[in-house]
Amino acid sequence: MRWGVRRSKGGVDTGKKESGKKGDDGPKKVVGKTKTEGKSAATMSDAQLKRVNSRLQMEKQYKDLTRVPPGKLAAAKSFAAGIAVNVARQQITNLANEAATKQVATFMNRNVPKLPTKPLTALPDIATRFTG
């Protein structure tokens, strides 16, 4: 008997494990070699060979069905890259336009001469000089 581990009286199982947890932890992963791994086909029985063969065929079919053809993958990558480049160009153009608009507006506000408030009366005199 180990310290801290209680045994039930009369050999009745309480459903607890040694660590104090109840129930089953679910399926366990197999660590190490399986029964058929490492054996040659000549030493396996027919049932073992059939099981291994069907497993390998299913894995190959799964890999073939889930594989993306290289041409489609390259086309998808180029399409996505083209979209990213176009979006980046548009954003840069928009930012440049906004900056130029702000610069032009500040320049125009500083350097615009004020228009005279008096009406121009000299225009008829200038027109008669060239005609007559």
Buried (B, 14 or more C-beta within 10 A) or exposed (E): EEEEEEEEEEEEEEEEEEEEEEEEEEEEEEEEEEEBEEBEEEEBEEEBBEBBEEEEEEEEEEEEEEEEEEEEEEEEEEEEEEEEEEEEEEEEEEEEEEEEEEEEEEEEEEEEEEEEEEEEEEEEEEEEEEEE
